[in-house]
Amino acid sequence: MKVWLFFLENRNIKIVTCVIPVVKGVTYDAVYQNDKDGKWIPIEQPVVPVVHYAAYGEPLSKDQLKKLSMPVGEK
């Protein structure tokens, strides 16, 4: 899935367009924002979102993620 991530780096918001595998047991630090008057404003102390997976999917294991980073044919 193509996603847009917004990161706070050195007090500046960075936007990354990418595909991100979800890994079991990993917490992703995300900056949750509101659009206010055409500007994105970081939400202070946002509520942690409920996580659910579509079509009975589940997160990757750390071993599966490691295999994804290897060239095809290696174990």
Backbone as ProteinMPNN parsed JSONL, in Angstrom:
{"seq_chain_A": "MKVWLFFLENRNIKIVTCVIPVVKGVTYDAVYQNDKDGKWIPIEQPVVPVVHYAAYGEPLSKDQLKKLSMPVGEK", "coords_chain_A": {"N_chain_A": [[0.832, -1.161, 0.0], [0.557, 2.189, -0.843], [1.673, 4.858, 1.034], [1.596, 7.989, 2.809], [3.855, 9.432, 4.85], [4.445, 11.533, 7.589], [7.046, 13.06, 9.166], [8.627, 14.425, 12.037], [11.47, 16.192, 12.013], [14.245, 17.64, 13.318], [12.619, 19.757, 14.118], [11.24, 20.291, 11.804], [8.793, 19.374, 9.407], [8.867, 16.413, 7.621], [8.033, 14.768, 4.63], [7.291, 11.579, 3.45], [6.825, 9.354, 0.818], [5.869, 6.091, 0.486], [6.098, 2.467, 0.737], [5.252, 0.566, 3.47], [6.137, -2.121, 5.443], [4.323, -3.696, 8.008], [5.395, -4.597, 11.171], [5.266, -7.098, 13.632], [5.055, -6.174, 17.011], [6.424, -3.781, 16.784], [6.525, -0.336, 17.342], [5.549, 2.53, 15.695], [6.769, 5.764, 15.468], [4.819, 8.336, 14.839], [3.757, 11.495, 13.541], [0.882, 12.924, 14.319], [-1.53, 14.936, 12.733], [-3.51, 17.927, 12.319], [-5.449, 19.644, 9.897], [-5.405, 22.983, 9.733], [-6.695, 25.904, 8.777], [-5.512, 25.565, 6.232], [-2.967, 24.752, 6.88], [-0.773, 22.249, 8.163], [-0.9, 21.153, 11.374], [0.851, 19.798, 14.051], [-0.569, 17.408, 16.294], [-0.727, 17.635, 19.703], [-0.049, 15.257, 22.164], [-1.604, 12.995, 21.005], [-4.353, 10.643, 20.75], [-3.718, 7.205, 20.922], [-3.988, 5.367, 17.972], [-6.426, 2.845, 17.052], [-5.431, -0.294, 15.945], [-5.965, -2.281, 13.139], [-6.207, -4.97, 10.785], [-6.704, -5.417, 7.345], [-8.711, -7.769, 5.546], [-8.188, -10.098, 7.061], [-5.477, -10.004, 7.495], [-2.149, -9.952, 8.935], [0.538, -8.671, 10.982], [3.976, -8.674, 9.802], [6.515, -11.013, 10.816], [9.624, -10.463, 12.569], [11.561, -12.03, 11.386], [10.457, -12.504, 8.845], [10.509, -9.882, 7.834], [13.28, -9.492, 7.753], [13.973, -11.325, 5.755], [12.777, -10.078, 3.561], [14.545, -8.028, 3.087], [16.702, -9.168, 1.885], [18.553, -10.171, -1.065], [16.901, -11.851, -3.791], [16.672, -15.373, -3.579], [18.501, -15.828, -1.539], [18.905, -17.096, 1.832]], "CA_chain_A": [[0.0, 0.0, 0.0], [1.299, 3.444, -0.88], [1.268, 5.722, 2.146], [2.333, 9.221, 3.007], [4.233, 9.578, 6.249], [4.943, 12.842, 7.969], [7.953, 12.932, 10.291], [9.174, 15.644, 12.589], [12.921, 16.055, 12.049], [14.84, 18.947, 13.606], [11.507, 20.716, 14.189], [10.655, 20.464, 10.475], [8.002, 18.226, 8.983], [9.356, 15.733, 6.422], [7.001, 13.913, 4.05], [7.852, 10.447, 2.726], [5.856, 8.504, 0.139], [6.523, 4.794, 0.453], [5.366, 1.275, 1.165], [5.824, 0.206, 4.761], [5.653, -3.374, 6.03], [4.017, -3.602, 9.436], [6.09, -5.68, 11.856], [4.711, -7.411, 14.948], [5.798, -5.696, 18.172], [7.13, -2.523, 16.514], [5.716, 0.867, 17.45], [6.042, 3.544, 14.781], [6.566, 7.131, 15.938], [4.22, 9.14, 13.783], [3.266, 12.806, 13.956], [-0.508, 13.073, 13.92], [-1.722, 16.346, 12.451], [-4.796, 18.478, 11.902], [-5.391, 20.71, 8.9], [-6.015, 24.18, 10.301], [-6.526, 27.059, 7.89], [-4.614, 25.222, 5.147], [-1.641, 24.37, 7.384], [-0.766, 21.04, 8.976], [-0.455, 21.44, 12.738], [0.99, 18.554, 14.834], [-1.466, 17.247, 17.442], [0.021, 17.317, 20.918], [-0.609, 14.151, 22.939], [-2.72, 12.357, 20.296], [-4.833, 9.346, 21.212], [-3.112, 6.116, 20.147], [-5.036, 4.806, 17.111], [-6.719, 1.414, 17.088], [-4.81, -0.942, 14.787], [-6.62, -3.488, 12.638], [-5.648, -5.38, 9.51], [-7.741, -5.75, 6.37], [-8.768, -9.104, 4.931], [-7.6, -11.081, 7.978], [-4.025, -9.923, 7.444], [-1.472, -9.813, 10.216], [1.864, -8.087, 10.799], [5.102, -9.554, 9.504], [7.436, -11.302, 11.919], [10.933, -9.853, 12.323], [12.247, -12.913, 10.45], [9.913, -12.23, 7.514], [11.035, -8.587, 7.416], [14.692, -9.698, 7.431], [14.015, -11.991, 4.451], [12.425, -9.097, 2.541], [15.681, -7.148, 2.822], [17.744, -9.946, 1.218], [18.363, -10.416, -2.492], [16.134, -13.064, -4.107], [17.468, -16.603, -3.636], [19.284, -16.025, -0.313], [18.115, -17.488, 3.013]], "C_chain_A": [[0.889, 1.24, 0.0], [0.761, 4.337, 0.231], [2.113, 6.983, 2.151], [2.598, 9.345, 4.49], [4.796, 10.974, 6.472], [5.79, 12.655, 9.21], [8.41, 14.305, 10.752], [10.669, 15.419, 12.751], [13.526, 17.446, 12.212], [13.803, 20.064, 13.546], [10.897, 21.06, 12.832], [9.89, 19.204, 10.103], [8.554, 17.705, 7.662], [8.258, 14.796, 5.938], [7.674, 12.832, 3.215], [6.7, 9.674, 2.099], [6.517, 7.142, -0.032], [5.55, 3.664, 0.741], [6.038, 0.81, 2.445], [5.265, -1.132, 5.221], [5.412, -3.164, 7.522], [4.622, -4.83, 10.11], [5.525, -5.84, 13.265], [5.623, -6.887, 16.054], [6.55, -4.398, 17.96], [6.142, -1.37, 16.621], [6.342, 1.931, 16.557], [5.738, 4.924, 15.354], [6.051, 7.962, 14.772], [3.774, 10.473, 14.371], [1.847, 12.925, 13.421], [-0.797, 14.562, 13.806], [-3.168, 16.669, 12.121], [-4.539, 19.543, 10.849], [-6.131, 21.907, 9.477], [-5.676, 25.367, 9.407], [-5.495, 26.786, 6.794], [-3.204, 24.858, 5.573], [-1.778, 23.123, 8.243], [-0.131, 21.358, 10.319], [-0.337, 20.122, 13.503], [0.037, 18.556, 16.035], [-0.612, 16.871, 18.648], [-0.739, 16.259, 21.704], [-1.808, 13.496, 22.239], [-3.109, 11.028, 20.941], [-4.189, 8.279, 20.322], [-4.207, 5.469, 19.301], [-5.22, 3.308, 17.319], [-6.13, 0.814, 15.819], [-5.623, -2.168, 14.413], [-6.102, -3.749, 11.236], [-6.765, -5.848, 8.591], [-7.598, -7.198, 5.899], [-8.04, -10.157, 5.761], [-6.078, -11.114, 7.907], [-3.445, -9.84, 8.844], [-0.081, -9.241, 9.966], [2.905, -9.139, 10.44], [5.868, -9.865, 10.783], [8.762, -10.607, 11.588], [11.742, -10.705, 11.346], [11.764, -12.677, 9.019], [10.447, -10.896, 6.979], [12.5, -8.702, 7.002], [14.827, -10.333, 6.041], [13.674, -11.025, 3.314], [13.598, -8.2, 2.165], [16.817, -7.861, 2.078], [17.483, -10.056, -0.272], [17.627, -11.749, -2.704], [17.08, -14.261, -4.196], [18.318, -16.836, -2.409], [18.354, -16.387, 0.829], [18.617, -16.784, 4.237]], "O_chain_A": [[1.856, 1.321, 0.757], [-0.446, 4.545, 0.352], [3.198, 7.03, 1.572], [1.666, 9.361, 5.295], [5.528, 11.511, 5.641], [5.301, 12.14, 10.215], [8.56, 15.227, 9.95], [11.093, 14.564, 13.528], [13.348, 18.318, 11.361], [14.049, 21.147, 13.014], [10.123, 22.011, 12.721], [10.299, 18.096, 10.45], [8.693, 18.459, 6.699], [7.624, 14.11, 6.74], [8.523, 13.127, 2.373], [5.713, 9.373, 2.769], [7.593, 7.04, -0.621], [4.357, 3.874, 0.957], [7.261, 0.676, 2.495], [4.052, -1.274, 5.376], [6.213, -2.527, 8.206], [4.395, -5.961, 9.68], [5.331, -4.866, 13.991], [6.83, -7.131, 16.033], [7.251, -3.945, 18.865], [5.051, -1.424, 16.054], [7.539, 2.201, 16.657], [4.592, 5.223, 15.688], [6.788, 8.247, 13.828], [3.454, 10.564, 15.557], [1.636, 13.015, 12.212], [-0.378, 15.356, 14.649], [-3.941, 15.808, 11.701], [-3.536, 20.255, 10.901], [-7.343, 21.853, 9.686], [-4.52, 25.775, 9.3], [-4.696, 27.661, 6.46], [-2.33, 24.673, 4.726], [-2.764, 22.953, 8.959], [1.024, 21.777, 10.393], [-1.321, 19.388, 13.601], [-0.137, 19.576, 16.702], [0.138, 15.896, 18.606], [-1.952, 16.369, 21.883], [-2.901, 13.444, 22.803], [-2.293, 10.376, 21.592], [-4.127, 8.441, 19.104], [-5.24, 5.064, 19.834], [-4.292, 2.599, 17.71], [-6.313, 1.362, 14.732], [-5.934, -2.999, 15.267], [-5.61, -2.835, 10.574], [-7.659, -6.585, 9.006], [-6.502, -7.757, 5.866], [-7.351, -11.015, 5.209], [-5.46, -12.131, 8.22], [-4.177, -9.677, 9.821], [0.426, -9.322, 8.847], [2.745, -10.325, 10.729], [5.868, -9.07, 11.723], [8.985, -10.21, 10.445], [12.525, -10.169, 10.562], [12.568, -12.654, 8.087], [10.797, -10.795, 5.804], [12.921, -8.089, 6.021], [15.681, -9.935, 5.249], [14.225, -11.143, 2.219], [13.646, -7.67, 1.054], [17.791, -7.219, 1.684], [16.331, -10.038, -0.706], [17.731, -12.659, -1.882], [18.146, -14.179, -4.805], [18.824, -17.944, -2.231], [17.172, -16.043, 0.815], [18.081, -16.983, 5.328]]}, "name": "protein", "num_of_chains": 1, "seq": "MKVWLFFLENRNIKIVTCVIPVVKGVTYDAVYQNDKDGKWIPIEQPVVPVVHYAAYGEPLSKDQLKKLSMPVGEK"}
